[in-house]
C-alpha cells in the first residue's frame, strides 16, 4: 500500500513536487524502496535513479547500493 500511495501522490501532484525537488527525490526514493520490497526490482532501480537525478547527493548515490547489499544479506 505504501508503494501505491507514494506513486499515486507523485502522479497526482506533479506541480507541487516540481517546486520541491528534495521532497520529490525523497518520495522517489521511498517508491524505489517499496518497489524493491514488493518484488518490483527493475522498477525500484528506476526510481532510485530518478531520485538521484532529481537531486544529486552523495547520500542518494550510496543509499542504493548499501540498501540492496543489506537486503541481499538477509
C-alpha positions in Angstrom: 0.0 0.0 0.0 2.9 2.4 0.7 4.2 1.7 -2.9 0.8 2.6 -4.4 0.3 5.6 -2.1 3.6 7.2 -2.9 3.3 6.6 -6.7 -0.3 8.0 -6.6 0.9 11.1 -4.7 3.7 11.7 -7.2 1.4 11.4 -10.2 -1.5 13.4 -8.7 0.6 16.4 -7.6 3.4 16.9 -10.2 3.4 20.7 -9.8 3.8 20.5 -6.0 6.8 18.2 -6.3 8.3 20.2 -9.2 8.7 23.1 -6.8 10.2 21.0 -4.0 13.0 18.9 -5.6 14.3 17.5 -2.3 10.9 16.2 -1.3 10.3 14.8 -4.7 13.6 12.9 -4.5 12.7 11.6 -1.1 9.4 10.3 -2.4 11.0 8.7 -5.4 13.5 7.0 -3.1 10.6 5.8 -1.0 8.9 4.4 -4.1 12.1 2.7 -5.0 12.5 1.1 -1.6 8.8 -0.1 -1.5 9.0 -1.4 -5.1 12.1 -3.4 -4.1 10.3 -4.8 -1.0 7.3 -5.9 -3.1 9.4 -7.7 -5.7 9.5 -5.0 -8.4 13.3 -4.9 -8.6 13.6 -3.3 -12.1 11.1 -0.6 -11.1 12.9 0.0 -7.9 16.2 0.7 -9.6 14.4 3.1 -12.0 13.0 5.1 -9.1 16.3 5.1 -7.2 18.0 6.5 -10.3 15.2 9.1 -10.7 15.7 10.2 -7.1 19.4 10.7 -7.7 18.8 12.6 -10.9 16.2 14.8 -9.3 18.5 16.0 -6.6 22.0 14.5 -6.7 23.8 13.9 -3.4 26.4 11.5 -2.0 23.7 10.2 0.4 21.4 9.2 -2.5 24.4 7.9 -4.5 25.4 5.5 -1.8 21.9 4.7 -0.5 21.0 2.4 -3.3 24.0 0.0 -3.3 24.0 -0.1 0.5 20.3 -0.8 0.7 20.5 -3.5 -2.0 23.6 -5.1 -0.4 21.9 -5.1 3.1 18.8 -6.8 1.7 20.9 -9.4 -0.2 22.4 -10.5 3.1 19.0 -11.2 4.7 
